[in-house]
Amino acid sequence: MNQRTIFLLFLLIAMGTMAQAYSASDVPCPVERVEVVPLPDLSIPRMGHAVFVTNGELTVVGGHTTGFVPTPTAEYYKDGKWHLMNMTYTHDDGLCVPLRSGKVLLAGGHSEPLGIGQTFSAEMYDPVRHTFQGFGCLSRKRALTSGVELDSGKVVIAGNWYHDDGVEIFDGRRNFTDVKEVTCGRVAPFILRTSPCDAIILGSKGSRYEDIPLSHVDRLRGEPFTVPMLEKWHCTSGMTNAKEENFVGDEQKGLYAYLIPVADSTGQVAIMKVEGEEFSFSLLPTTCPVPMMCGTDSIQWLSHIMADRQRGRAYLCGTWVPAPHYMYVLAIDYRPDVARLTLLRTDSIPDIGSMQPVLTPEGNIALVGGCPSDNFNPLSSAYLLKLTESKTIAIGRSWSLWPLFAGSLVALLLGGICWLVLRKRKSARPDVEPIPEEDKDEKVSSLIYRICQQMEQNRLYLNSELKLADMATALGVTPRAISDCINQCKGCSFPQWVNTYRVEHAKRLLSLQPDIKIVTLCMESGFSNEATFFRIFKSLTGMTPREWQEESTRKS
């Protein structure tokens, strides 16, 4: 194969790749429809309530009802209907911790209507007898707090709303004791066990719901620490008490691991994995980026991640923007080295809001209560998303065929022009003999396609610690094969090629966020330090980042 023919081949591949990337931008992973089964309405409309499954029963407790008034009631679903119960106290946005004993610890919540204030009150729910018993009070009054039970039966509690925060311990019987302060107050933080007797606390919303660094992490047994990787990410799950549904480890083997949805400054969502006593934080490798669009619909991911550990699948719930008429569920098959993503979409649901999703033992998702617009008019509706029993129908494959067709047509036209040029030159130089094609050329073209696809779909270039070995592992080839392929096709080394992606990403950020700080720009583009960023940016563009920004603004 001569150089012109190789150029033509890679031009065609590049055009095809661009078309496919464009066609995948709306629906970057398989899309399926999921069946929705209406359940009977709740006895009382609710928002700010807790939802859980205990004793085999779907149960909701507390929250506020119509008029933004806290309700001292709970109800459980059995024999096709909801059974109303009276609680000892109201728990509107209160703490809810299902315990290994089968009972449920309930505490705190707003002290007044309209989501005002906090309370000290604590009680225990017995799901066998369907009874509530008040027994004590928190060390400090709290609302929108979180808790997790340790192996000892003690419960770690942290988080607060418009009040001072700190870590306290419930001894499993009656007493609550303050044990330490926190570096910064948080609202409904994630509390993640890292061993049978230790836990870490993190979140990106402060006690007044202000933005705080996700990189600041508190620890039950030890000093606070920071995670540099988290400086460019924030949590997407809002004010959510996750109840450890995001646990994907194996307690029997002493493996503690969790999945948390995070987003960067552009709004792109990714899945973060936290695991081990050494506090390993990393982005979960996925077969495609987390979809932010489905056709013309924008998706807003709202919930925490719920893991079905028996099936090795986790779920993230979201809604259609600007109005929540559809529910979207991202299914994450997390056990393979590269997690497979599938987007599930419901048909239009007549009355659905910011519901509290919960995973049932059968592997389905229950959506109960919530509010579509404001806290004064919560819903009483309830639904079951039949994730495991219904037949799913592909609905997203045909939506993006036009860009693919257009890209293919352009590639064919350019290919025809290049063929005519080459033929004309060949007739003018009959003494030049073409080099026969070999199998290795086909292998190279196939590999470069896979390399580009992996880089662009998963945005690997944003990882400042990306290594040649990482790409090789993802594709199941040797690092040498990757290096030789990029050198042959792109005329540069692997690091040089990755940096071209990083610089292009930096350009996009400069265009979208004119006031972005250079240090932020550097980190969010995948560079490890500012000096390297400046040097590479100028070598590829001939300008510094600010000079390029000024020139771009002038031209536009």
C-alpha positions in Angstrom: 0.0 0.0 0.0 1.5 3.4 -1.0 1.2 6.4 1.3 -1.6 8.0 -0.7 -3.8 4.9 -0.4 -3.1 4.7 3.3 -4.1 8.3 3.6 -7.4 7.6 1.8 -8.1 4.6 3.9 -7.7 6.5 7.2 -9.6 9.4 5.8 -12.6 7.1 5.2 -12.2 5.6 8.7 -12.0 9.0 10.3 -15.1 10.2 8.5 -17.0 7.1 9.5 -15.8 7.4 13.1 -17.0 11.1 13.2 -20.4 10.1 11.9 -20.8 7.4 14.4 -19.6 9.6 17.2 -22.2 12.2 16.2 -25.0 9.6 15.8 -24.1 8.3 19.3 -24.0 11.7 20.9 -27.8 11.7 21.5 -28.0 8.0 22.6 -24.5 6.8 23.4 -25.6 3.4 24.7 -28.4 0.9 24.0 -31.9 2.3 24.8 -34.8 0.1 26.0 -38.3 0.7 27.1 -39.3 -0.5 30.6 -42.8 -1.3 31.8 -44.4 0.8 34.5 -47.1 -0.7 36.8 -49.2 1.7 38.8 -49.6 0.9 42.5 -52.5 2.1 44.7 -52.1 5.7 45.8 -50.7 6.4 49.3 -53.1 7.2 52.0 -51.4 10.6 52.4 -49.5 12.7 49.8 -45.8 12.9 50.8 -42.5 14.6 50.2 -39.4 14.5 52.3 -40.3 11.0 53.4 -38.0 8.0 53.7 -38.7 4.8 51.6 -37.3 1.3 52.3 -38.2 -2.3 52.2 -38.1 -4.3 55.4 -39.8 -7.5 56.5 -40.6 -7.9 52.8 -42.8 -4.8 52.8 -42.4 -1.5 50.9 -42.6 1.1 53.7 -42.7 4.9 53.7 -42.3 7.0 56.9 -42.7 10.7 57.7 -42.2 13.6 55.3 -44.6 16.4 54.8 -48.0 16.5 53.2 -50.2 19.1 51.4 -49.4 22.6 52.6 -45.8 21.7 53.5 -47.0 20.4 56.8 -45.0 17.5 58.5 -47.0 14.4 59.0 -46.5 12.0 62.0 -47.6 9.0 60.0 -46.2 6.1 58.0 -47.6 3.3 55.8 -46.6 -0.1 54.5 -47.8 -1.9 51.3 -49.2 -5.4 51.8 -51.9 -7.4 50.1 -52.4 -4.9 47.3 -53.0 -1.8 49.6 -51.4 0.7 51.9 -51.8 0.4 55.6 -51.6 3.7 57.6 -49.7 3.8 60.9 -49.1 6.6 63.5 -45.5 7.4 64.4 -44.3 8.9 67.7 -42.8 12.0 66.1 -42.7 13.7 62.7 -39.6 13.1 60.6 -39.7 15.4 57.7 -36.3 15.0 55.9 -35.2 12.9 58.9 -32.7 10.2 59.4 -33.6 6.6 58.4 -31.3 3.7 59.0 -32.5 0.1 58.5 -30.6 -2.1 61.0 -29.3 -5.6 60.9 -31.8 -6.5 63.7 -34.6 -5.9 61.3 -35.7 -2.7 63.1 -35.4 0.8 61.6 -33.8 3.8 63.4 -35.6 7.1 62.7 -34.4 10.5 64.0 -34.4 14.2 63.4 -36.2 16.1 60.7 -37.7 19.6 60.5 -39.3 21.0 63.6 -41.8 23.2 61.8 -43.8 23.4 58.5 -42.2 24.8 55.4 -39.0 22.8 56.1 -37.9 25.0 58.9 -35.7 24.0 61.8 -34.4 20.7 63.1 -35.4 18.2 65.9 -33.7 16.0 68.4 -36.3 13.2 68.5 -35.5 9.6 67.9 -37.6 6.5 67.7 -37.4 2.8 66.6 -39.8 1.1 64.1 -40.5 -2.6 64.5 -41.7 -3.9 61.1 -43.0 -7.2 62.6 -45.3 -5.6 65.0 -45.8 -2.4 62.9 -45.1 -0.2 66.0 -43.1 2.9 66.7 -41.4 3.6 70.1 -39.8 6.9 71.0 -36.7 6.3 73.2 -34.3 9.3 73.2 -32.8 12.2 71.4 -29.8 13.1 69.2 -26.8 14.9 70.6 -27.6 17.8 68.4 -30.8 18.7 66.5 -30.6 17.6 62.9 -32.4 17.5 59.6 -31.3 16.0 56.3 -28.7 13.9 58.0 -27.3 10.5 57.1 -26.3 7.4 59.1 -24.7 3.9 58.6 -24.5 0.9 60.9 -21.1 -0.6 61.7 -20.5 -4.2 62.4 -20.6 -3.5 66.1 -24.3 -2.4 65.8 -23.3 1.2 66.5 -24.5 3.8 64.0 -22.4 6.7 62.6 -24.4 9.9 62.1 -23.4 13.1 60.3 -24.9 15.9 58.2 -27.3 18.8 59.0 -29.4 21.4 57.4 -28.9 25.1 58.4 -27.3 24.1 61.7 -23.9 23.0 63.0 -22.7 19.6 62.0 -20.5 17.0 63.5 -20.1 13.2 63.9 -22.1 11.4 66.6 -22.6 7.7 67.4 -25.7 5.9 68.4 -24.8 3.0 70.6 -27.5 0.7 69.3 -29.6 0.9 72.4 -30.6 4.3 73.6 -27.7 6.8 73.7 -26.3 9.3 71.1 -22.8 10.7 71.7 -20.8 13.4 69.9 -17.4 12.0 68.9 -15.7 14.6 66.6 -16.1 17.7 64.6 -16.0 17.8 60.8 -13.9 19.9 58.4 -17.1 21.3 56.9 -20.8 20.9 57.5 -22.7 18.8 54.9 -26.3 18.2 54.0 -27.2 14.5 53.7 -23.6 13.4 53.1 -22.4 10.0 51.9 -21.2 7.9 54.8 -19.2 5.0 53.5 -17.9 2.1 55.6 -14.3 1.3 54.7 -13.8 -1.5 57.3 -16.0 -3.1 60.0 -15.3 -0.3 62.4 -14.4 2.8 60.2 -16.1 5.1 57.7 -15.5 8.2 55.6 -17.8 11.1 55.1 -18.0 13.2 51.9 -20.4 15.3 49.9 -20.4 18.5 47.7 -23.2 20.4 49.4 -22.7 22.3 52.6 -25.2 22.6 55.5 -26.8 25.6 53.8 -26.8 23.8 50.5 -23.8 25.8 49.3 -21.2 24.2 47.0 -18.2 22.8 49.0 -15.3 20.8 47.7 -16.0 17.1 47.3 -12.3 16.5 47.7 -12.4 17.2 51.4 -13.1 13.9 53.2 -13.7 13.3 56.9 -12.9 10.0 58.6 -14.4 8.4 61.7 -11.2 6.9 63.0 -8.4 9.1 61.7 -7.6 12.6 60.4 -9.4 14.3 57.5 -7.7 14.1 54.1 -8.1 15.4 50.6 -8.5 13.6 47.2 -7.0 15.7 44.4 -9.0 13.8 41.8 -12.3 15.0 43.3 -11.4 18.7 42.9 -13.1 18.7 39.5 -16.1 16.6 40.4 -19.3 17.2 42.4 -22.1 14.8 43.5 -25.3 14.8 41.5 -27.6 13.0 43.9 -28.6 16.1 45.8 -30.2 15.8 49.2 -30.3 12.0 49.4 -30.0 9.7 52.3 -28.6 6.7 50.4 -29.0 4.0 53.1 -26.0 2.1 51.7 -28.0 1.0 48.7 -24.9 2.0 46.7 -22.7 -0.7 48.3 -21.2 -3.1 45.6 -18.6 -4.8 47.8 -18.5 -8.1 49.6 -18.6 -8.0 53.4 -17.8 -11.7 53.7 -14.5 -11.1 52.0 -13.9 -7.7 53.7 -14.3 -5.8 50.4 -15.9 -2.4 50.8 -16.9 -0.6 47.6 -19.5 1.9 46.6 -20.7 3.7 43.4 -21.5 7.4 43.5 -22.7 9.6 40.6 -20.5 12.6 40.0 -20.4 15.4 37.4 -17.7 17.7 36.0 -18.0 21.4 35.4 -19.6 20.8 32.0 -22.4 18.8 33.6 -21.2 15.4 32.2 -22.1 12.7 34.6 -19.8 9.8 35.4 -19.7 7.0 38.0 -17.2 7.2 40.7 -16.1 4.0 42.6 -14.8 4.3 46.2 -13.2 1.1 47.6 -10.9 -0.3 50.2 -9.4 0.8 53.5 -6.9 2.8 51.5 -9.7 5.0 50.2 -9.2 4.4 46.4 -11.2 6.8 44.3 -11.5 6.3 40.6 -14.0 6.6 37.7 -15.7 3.4 36.8 -14.6 2.4 33.2 -17.8 2.1 31.1 -18.6 0.9 27.6 -19.9 4.4 26.8 -20.3 7.8 28.5 -23.3 8.2 30.8 -26.0 9.5 28.4 -27.2 13.1 29.0 -29.6 13.0 26.0 -32.1 10.6 24.6 -33.3 11.7 21.2 -34.3 15.3 21.8 -34.8 14.8 25.6 -32.3 16.1 28.1 -31.8 13.8 31.1 -31.3 15.0 34.6 -29.8 12.4 36.9 -31.2 12.9 40.4 -31.0 9.8 42.6 -28.3 7.9 44.4 -27.1 4.6 42.9 -29.0 1.5 43.9 -27.2 -1.8 43.6 -28.7 -5.2 43.0 -25.7 -7.2 44.3 -27.3 -10.5 43.5 -27.5 -9.7 39.8 -24.4 -7.5 39.6 -26.4 -4.6 38.3 -26.8 -1.1 39.7 -29.3 1.7 38.8 -29.4 5.5 38.6 -32.7 7.3 38.2 -33.4 10.5 36.3 -36.1 12.5 34.7 -36.8 14.3 31.4 -36.0 18.0 31.3 -37.8 20.4 31.5 -40.8 18.5 32.9 -40.7 15.0 34.6 -43.1 13.1 32.3 -40.7 10.3 31.7 -38.5 8.3 34.0 -35.0 7.3 32.9 -33.0 4.5 34.5 -29.3 3.9 33.8 -28.6 0.2 34.3 -24.9 -0.4 35.2 -23.6 -3.9 34.9 -20.6 -3.2 37.1 -18.8 -6.6 37.5 -16.9 -6.7 34.2 -13.7 -4.7 34.0 -15.5 -2.3 31.8 -19.1 -1.8 33.0 -21.8 -2.1 30.4 -24.4 0.7 30.4 -28.0 0.4 29.2 -30.5 3.3 29.2 -34.1 2.3 30.2 -37.0 4.7 29.5 -40.6 4.6 30.6 -43.6 5.7 28.6 -45.2 9.0 29.7 -46.3 8.9 33.4 -49.3 11.2 34.2 -48.2 12.3 37.7 -44.6 11.9 38.7 -42.3 14.1 40.5 -39.0 14.0 42.4 -40.0 10.6 43.8 -37.9 8.6 46.3 -36.8 5.5 44.4 -36.0 2.2 46.2 -34.9 -1.2 44.9 -37.1 -4.1 45.8 -35.9 -7.6 46.6 -37.2 -8.8 43.2 -34.9 -6.4 41.4 -37.5 -3.8 40.4 -37.7 -0.1 41.4 -40.5 1.4 43.4 -41.3 5.2 43.0 -43.4 6.5 45.8 -44.7 10.0 46.4 -42.7 13.1 45.7 -43.6 16.4 44.1 -43.6 17.6 40.5 -43.0 21.3 41.1 -43.2 22.6 44.7 -43.2 21.2 48.2 -46.8 22.5 48.9 -48.5 19.9 46.7 -46.8 16.5 47.1 -48.1 13.4 45.3 -49.7 10.3 46.6 -49.0 8.2 43.5 -46.8 5.1 43.5 -45.4 3.1 40.6 -43.3 0.0 40.1 -40.7 -0.2 37.3 -40.6 -3.8 36.2 -36.9 -4.0 35.4 -36.7 -7.8 35.6 -40.0 -9.2 34.4 -41.1 -7.1 31.5 -39.9 -7.4 27.9 -37.9 -4.5 26.9 -38.2 -3.0 23.4 -35.3 -1.2 21.7 -36.4 2.4 21.0 -33.1 4.3 20.5 -31.4 2.6 17.5 -33.0 4.5 14.7 -33.1 8.0 16.0 -29.6 8.9 14.8 -29.4 7.3 11.4 -29.4 10.5 9.5 -26.0 11.8 10.8 -24.5 8.4 10.0 -25.9 8.4 6.5 -24.7 12.0 5.9 -21.3 11.1 7.3 -21.1 8.0 5.1 -22.1 10.0 2.0 -19.5 12.7 2.6 -16.9 9.9 3.1 -17.8 8.3 -0.2 -17.7 11.6 -2.1 -14.2 12.4 -0.7 -13.1 8.8 -1.3 -14.2 9.1 -5.0 -12.3 12.4 -5.4 -9.2 11.0 -3.9 -9.5 7.9 -6.1 -9.7 10.0 -9.2 -6.7 12.1 -8.2 -4.6 9.0 -7.5 -5.7 7.4 -10.8 -4.7 10.5 -12.7 -1.3 10.6 -11.0 -0.8 6.9 -11.6 -1.4 7.3 -15.3 1.1 10.1 -15.4 3.7 7.9 -13.6 3.4 4.4 -15.1 6.8 3.4 -13.7 5.4 3.5 -10.1 4.3 0.1 -9.0 1.7 -0.2 -6.1 2.8 -2.1 -3.0 0.5 -5.1 -2.5 -1.9 -5.0 0.5 -1.0 -7.2 3.5 -3.0 -8.5 6.4 -1.1 -6.4 8.8 -2.5 -3.2 7.1 -6.1 -4.3 7.8 -5.2 -5.1 11.4 -3.6 -1.6 11.9 -6.7 0.1 10.5 -9.0 -1.9 12.7 -6.9 -1.2 15.8 -6.7 2.6 15.2 -10.4 2.7 14.8 -10.8 0.9 18.2 -8.2 3.1 19.8 -10.0 6.3 18.7 -13.4 4.9 19.7 -12.1 4.1 23.2 -10.5 7.5 23.6 -13.5 9.5 22.3 -16.4 7.6 23.9 -14.9 7.3 27.3 -12.9 10.5 27.3 -9.8 8.8 28.6 -7.7 11.8 27.9 -9.2 13.6 30.9 -7.4 11.2 33.2 -4.1 12.9 34.0 -2.6 9.5 34.9 -3.6 7.8 31.7 -0.9 5.4 30.6 -0.2 3.4 27.4 -0.8 0.2 29.5 -4.3 1.4 30.4 -5.3 1.6 26.8 -3.7 -1.7 26.0 -5.6 -3.4 28.8 -8.9 -1.9 27.7 -8.5 -3.2 24.2 -6.8 -6.5 25.1 -3.6 -5.9 23.1 0.0 -5.2 24.0 1.3 -1.7 24.8 3.7 -2.1 21.9 0.9 -2.7 19.5 -0.8 0.5 20.6 2.4 2.5 20.4 3.3 1.2 16.9 -0.2 1.7 15.6 -0.4 5.4 16.8 3.1 6.1 15.5 2.3 4.7 12.1 -1.2 6.2 11.7 -0.8 9.5 13.6 2.9 10.1 13.2 3.5 10.8 16.9 3.9 9.0 20.2 1.0 8.0 22.5 1.5 10.9 25.0 1.7 13.4 22.1 -1.5 12.0 20.6 -3.4 12.1 24.0 -2.3 15.7 24.5 -4.0 16.8 21.2 -7.3 15.7 22.7 -6.5 17.5 26.0 -5.8 20.7 24.2 -9.0 20.5 22.1 -10.9 20.0 25.3 -9.2 23.0 26.9 -10.2 25.1 23.9 -13.9 24.0 24.3 -13.8 25.0 28.0 -12.2 28.4 27.2 -15.1 29.0 24.7 -17.8 27.8 27.1 -16.4 29.3 30.3 -14.5 32.6 29.4 -13.7 33.3 33.1 -12.4 29.9 33.9 -9.2 29.9 36.0 -6.1 28.5 34.4 -5.5 26.1 37.2 -9.0 24.8 36.8 -8.6 24.6 33.0 -5.4 22.7 33.4 -6.9 20.0 35.7 -10.2 19.7 33.9 -8.4 19.1 30.6 -6.4 16.2 32.0 -3.0 17.8 32.5 -1.0 17.1 35.7 0.4 20.6 36.1 0.3 24.1 34.7 3.8 24.1 33.3 3.2 21.1 31.2 -0.2 22.5 30.1 1.2 25.8 29.0 4.1 24.2 27.1 1.9 21.7 25.2 -0.9 24.2 24.5 1.6 26.7 23.0 3.4 24.0 21.0 0.2 22.9 19.4 -1.5 26.2 18.9 1.3 28.7 18.7 -0.4 30.7 21.5 -0.9 30.7 25.2 -4.4 29.7 26.4 -5.4 33.4 27.0 -3.9 34.5 23.7 -5.9 31.7 21.9 -9.1 32.8 23.8 -8.6 36.4 22.8 -8.0 35.4 19.2 -11.0 33.1 19.2 -13.2 35.9 20.7 -12.0 38.4 18.1 -12.7 36.1 15.2 -16.2 35.3 16.5 
